[in-house]
């Protein structure tokens, strides 16, 4: 009985740390994106540290409001060390049962603030792109960064100062006794409950047999090369990640056109040069 009380009480004490972590990692991702999957061994140490900090702040705030926390009762319930007399166990429990509303308000307000801090922290990190600039703030969500194109914003990337306008995916999918090469623009992507990539949604999708490769001397993108593909009818094509053998990702960047006045000046300059040349 005493062990069960200690286990439940420990969970109640550590819960703010886990709430803050969950709110921070889940945050305001798109509805189909996962909570950044983290192992239990990663969550427990961080949860203990965060819960300890939050409780220290909350205990200090309670002291400023004139409320005293019975630390002796907390330690006894946490460790399960009540001595040889049941009176110590009853005394520890009465410290909480005699003030149920105060205890309820303490933990409820702490849980709400922990969730709020998590969501606010996530919003700030995403809004300021801190997760793309600083590795320590990066979410454990590699597929999201890759398929959204945000990986190009990572520090050290050759495209760090450019914004991705589209993501073009090419993948090999096995059907029956034949492998096919699918390609198309990534519209969306979905994850399963464990946070693993489940499906990818493509538009303007096309496919060809993998064996039908380019002939020697045939240039990529040439009419002959493109003739090997045929477009898949329909607005969207859904590919399961479990059926993809290999994946290639290309990022598309739209180069803005030169301003019209500049183009006119260039044309006039070229015309003048041509006239001078003809006269010479």
N, C-alpha and C positions, 0 to 999 in steps of 0.2 A: 504493500500500500504506500509506504513512505517512498519507495523507489519510483513508483508510478507518479506520485506528486512531484518529485524532483525532476523527472523527465518532462512532464507537462509544463512545469514552471520554467525549465530551461528553454523549451521551445517558445514559450511566450516572450521570454527575454530576448531571444535571438531573432524573433520574427521581424522586427523593424529593419534589421540589416538585410534580410532576404527581400523584404518588400521594396526597399530602396534599390537594390540590385535589379530586381525584376522590372520595376518601373523605368529604370534608366536604360536597360538593354532593349526593352520592348518599345518604350517611348512612343513616338509618332511615326513609326515605320508605316509604309503602305499596308493595307489590310492583309495582303497576301504574303508579306515578308515575315520571317520568323523572329521570335525572340532570340537574340544572339545565343546560340547553344553553347553552354559552358558545362564542364564536368562538375560533379559534386565536390571533388577535391579542390576545385578552384573557387566554388561558391562559399564553402564553409569558412575558410580563413578570412575571406573578405567580409562575410556576413558577421563574423565575431567582432572584427575590428570596427565595422560601421555601426553595429548595434551598441558597442561599448561607447563610442563617441556620442551617439544619439542619447543614450541613457545618461551620460555625464552631463550633457547640455540640459536635458530635461530635469534631472535632479537638481541642478543648479538653479534652473528657473523655478522649480517648485519651492526651493529654499527662499528665493527672493519674494515669493508670494506668501510666505509664512507657513508653508507645509513642510513637515519633517518626514523624511523617508527612513523607515526602520531597517537600517542596513543589516542589523543582526538577524532579523527575521528573513531577509533576502538571502543571506549567506546560508542560514540553516536549511531553508527550503531548497536552495540550489545544490548544496553538498549532501543533504540528507543526514547530516551529523547533528543529532538531537540529544546525544548523551544516553544515559541509561534510563531516563525517566520520561514518560509520555507527556509530562506537563510541559516540556520544552517544545514538543511537536504541536501541542494544542496552543501554546503561546505564539508560535510562529504563524499558525493558521489564523488565529484571532486577530493578528496585526492586519490581515487583509479582509477578513470577513466582517470586522467591526467598522470598516470604512469602505464599503463596496462601491459607492458612487465616486469617491475620490480615486480609487484604484481603476475603476472603469474609465473615468475621464482621462487619467494619466496615460493608459495604454491606447485608448481610442485616438486621442489627439496625437500621440506619438506615431501611431500607424499612419494616420492621415498625412501628417507632415512628412514622414519618410517617403510615402508615395508621391507627394507633391514635389519634394526635392528631387526625386528620381526623374520625374517627367520634365521638370524645369531644366535640370542638368542635361538631359537628352536633347531638349529643344535648343539650348544654347550651343551645345557641341555641334549639332547638325546645321544650325543656322549660320554659324561662323565657320563651318567646314573644318573644325578643329580635328575631327577624326581623320580627315584626309591629309592634314598637315603634320599631325603628331601621332606616332605609332602607339604610344601608351594609351591614347584615347580612342584608338580604332576598335570598332566592334568586331566580334568574332562572327562575321557574316560575309565570307569571301565571295560567295556567288552573287550576292547583291551588288557588291562593288564592281565585280567583273561584268555582269550583264547589264548594269545600269550605265557603265562607262565611267563611273566615279574613280576607278582605279587609275585613270589617266591624270587625276589631280593629286596623286600621292607625291610626296616630296621626292625629287630625283627622277621623276618621269619625264621623258622627252616631250610629252604633251602637256606639261604641268600648267602652262599659261593658256591653253586652248580649251574650249568647251565642246564636248561631244554632241553631235547633232543626230546621230543614229548609230545603232549597233547591228552589224551584219554577222550572222552566225552561219557557219558551215559545219555539218556533222555527218558522220557515217552511221547509218541505221541498217540493221540486218533484217531482211524479210525473207522467210522461207530458206531457200538455198542461195540467195543472192544478196549482196550488199549494195545499198543505194547511198548516194551523196545528196543530202538535202541542204538547201541554203535559203535564206530569207532574212528580212528585217525583224529584229526582236521587238515585239509589241509589249509583252508582259511575261512574267514568270511566276511560278507558284512553288510553295514549299510544303512538305508534309509536317505532321505534328512534332517530329523530332528535329525540325529545323533543317532538313536536308532537301536539296533541290528535287522537285518532283516532276514538273512539266515546264515546257517553254512554248510560248505562243508566238508564231511567226506570221507575217503578212508578206505578200508578193513572193510566196514560196515557190521554189522550183526543185526538181530532182532529176537525177540521171543514175544509170548504173555505174558503180565504182569502177568496174572493169573497162568502161567506155572512156578511157583517158585520152588526153591530148596526143595527137600524133607528133612524131619528131619534127621540129621546126615550126610547129603550129603555135602561134602566140596566144597567150591568155587574153580573153576579152575580144578576140577576133570573131567575126560572124561565123566562121566554121566551128570555132570552139564553143560559142554560145548555142549553136544549133543542137548540141548534144543534150541540152536541158529542155525539159518541157514544164510549163507552169502547172501547178496544182490548182484545180478549180476550187473556188470558195474564198471567202474573205480572210479566214484565219486557218492556220494549220497548227495542231497541237502535237508536240513531240514529247514522249516520255523520256525522262533522263535515264531511266534504267535500260532503255533500248539504244542509247547512244554509245558508240564505241569510242570515237574520238571527237573532239570539239575544237573548232578554230573560230576565233573572234576577231573581227576587223571593226575599227572605229571610223566613223565617217565624220568629216569636218567640212562644213559649208564655208567656202571662202567668199566673203562679202564682195560685191562688185564695187569698182572704183566709182567715186562720186561723178555724176554727170558733167559738172563744170570742168573737172579735171580731164575727163575723156575728150571734151570739146577742145580744150587747150592742146591736148596731145595731137588731135586730128589736125588742128590749125597749124601746129608746129611741123607735123609731117608734111602737110600740103606746101608750106613755105619752103621746106627743104627740097621737096620734089621740084618746085618751080625754079629754084636757084640752080639745081642740078641740070634741068632742061635748058636753062638759059646758058649755062656754061658749056 
